[in-house]
Amino acid sequence: MTRQNLIENALDKLEKLPDIKIEEVSDFAEFLLKKIEDKNLTEGIRTLATNSTSYKFLKDEEELYSTKDLKDVYK
């Protein structure tokens, strides 16, 4: 089925539902849209942080400590 067919099919079924069930469907659709928005926002933040050069100076910094400096080593 095409997207348009699916939408028309869903609308036909919605017209047959009582008002309270239409509210439930609307709430669920709102939940799904919010979930998509949150995912897009999270991916956008991740992309910005990954491409950021704010902490670039840390890559060039020499290592001050190593595992040899540890007094106790836990496994």
ABEGO torsion letter per residue (X at the ends): XBAAAAAAAAAAAAAABBAAAAAAAAAAAAAAAAAAAAAAAAAAAAAAAAABAAAAAAAABBBABBAAABABBBX
